[in-house]
Amino acid sequence: GDNYLDARRFPMIIKPVRPLGGFKTFLPTNADELLRWTDIHQPDLPFMAQRFIPGDDRAIYFSALYLDAGKVLARFDGHKLRSRPLGHTTIAESFRNEEVYRQTGARQGSCRLSHAANG
């Protein structure tokens, strides 16, 4: 199974699933930081975790999925032009990207997620 505390997954971006949560993004660099953050932000659960890709915003591509019980109903692939705060897209352009979509895991037929984004 997926072990999100595995050191190879850090750093990662953590966001509240509900956009009006008590924080916008958090970038833990290890499991201890993530666990402390989770303890402090219990009211904001559940969280969404995304792979962190360092670099300039213009080097970031994403695939946002609209899911129903794990089935992909729609998708939007894009290219970030600007993201503020960290992890949130402020300006993007549509850019179909099969490799980024493949990395969401959606092509295996079922996502065990309520929200998936790879960016």
C-alpha distance (Angstrom), angle and dihedral (degrees) to the residues before:
residue distance angle dihedral
G1 . . .
D2 3.77 . .
N3 3.80 113.9 .
Y4 3.79 106.6 -165.6
L5 3.80 91.0 -173.8
D6 3.81 91.5 62.4
A7 3.83 107.9 123.5
R8 3.82 90.7 -130.9
R9 3.81 90.2 67.3
F10 3.82 94.2 61.5
P11 2.90 136.3 136.5
M12 3.79 95.8 41.8
I13 3.78 134.0 160.8
I14 3.80 116.7 -115.1
K15 3.82 119.9 -160.8
P16 3.79 132.4 171.9
V17 3.81 112.3 -106.9
R18 3.81 88.0 -137.5
P19 3.82 105.1 64.4
L20 3.81 93.8 -144.3
G21 3.81 93.2 60.7
G22 3.79 125.0 131.6
F23 3.80 93.5 -89.9
K24 3.81 139.0 28.1
T25 3.81 103.7 -145.4
F26 3.78 140.6 -14.1
L27 3.81 126.4 -163.3
P28 3.82 108.7 -156.8
T29 3.78 116.0 -171.7
N30 3.82 95.9 -161.8
A31 3.81 143.4 14.5
D32 3.83 94.2 -97.3
E33 3.81 91.7 57.6
L34 3.80 90.6 47.8
L35 3.82 93.4 49.5
R36 3.83 92.3 48.1
W37 3.82 90.2 48.8
T38 3.80 90.6 49.4
D39 3.81 91.0 51.9
I40 3.81 91.5 51.6
H41 3.81 95.1 44.0
Q42 3.82 101.3 43.5
P43 3.85 91.4 131.8
D44 3.82 89.1 59.7
L45 3.82 95.4 57.0
P46 2.97 133.1 158.2
F47 3.80 101.8 61.6
M48 3.78 130.4 -169.9
A49 3.82 119.8 -137.1
Q50 3.79 123.0 -152.5
R51 3.76 132.6 -178.3
F52 3.82 110.4 -101.3
I53 3.78 114.4 -131.3
P54 3.81 111.4 -168.0
G55 3.77 119.8 -142.9
D56 3.75 143.2 66.6
D57 3.82 116.8 -26.6
R58 3.79 90.8 -117.1
A59 3.81 90.1 64.2
I60 3.82 92.2 60.9
Y61 3.79 123.3 99.1
F62 3.80 123.9 -179.8
S63 3.78 144.1 -172.5
A64 3.80 116.0 -149.8
L65 3.80 115.3 -164.6
Y66 3.80 132.5 -157.5
L67 3.82 106.1 -150.5
D68 3.79 137.4 -170.5
A69 3.81 113.4 -166.0
G70 3.80 89.3 -26.1
K71 3.82 95.0 -49.4
V72 3.80 115.8 121.2
L73 3.81 108.9 -122.0
A74 3.80 97.2 171.0
R75 3.77 140.2 -7.1
F76 3.78 138.5 -160.0
D77 3.79 120.0 -159.8
G78 3.75 117.8 -165.4
H79 3.76 150.3 163.2
K80 3.80 117.6 -123.4
L81 3.76 116.8 -129.1
R82 3.80 95.3 175.1
S83 3.80 135.1 2.1
R84 3.80 123.8 -168.8
P85 2.97 124.1 -166.6
L86 3.79 100.3 28.0
G87 3.78 111.3 -82.2
H88 3.79 97.0 15.5
T89 3.77 121.9 103.8
T90 3.80 113.5 -126.8
I91 3.81 98.3 166.8
A92 3.81 125.4 13.8
E93 3.76 141.0 155.5
S94 3.77 128.0 -140.9
F95 3.80 110.0 -99.9
R96 3.81 120.5 163.4
N97 3.80 109.0 -137.1
E98 3.81 118.4 176.8
E99 3.82 93.9 -172.8
V100 3.80 93.5 55.4
Y101 3.81 90.4 45.5
R102 3.81 90.1 50.1
Q103 3.80 89.9 53.9
T104 3.81 91.4 58.6
G105 3.81 87.0 71.0
A106 3.80 90.6 -128.5
R107 3.79 94.7 122.6
Q108 3.79 92.0 68.6
G109 3.81 84.8 78.3
S110 3.76 100.6 -107.1
C111 3.77 135.5 48.0
R112 3.79 117.0 -154.7
L113 3.76 87.3 -150.8
S114 3.76 134.7 99.1
H115 3.81 90.3 -151.8
A116 3.77 129.4 18.0
A117 3.75 129.9 -174.8
N118 3.74 128.6 157.5
G119 3.76 112.1 -161.1
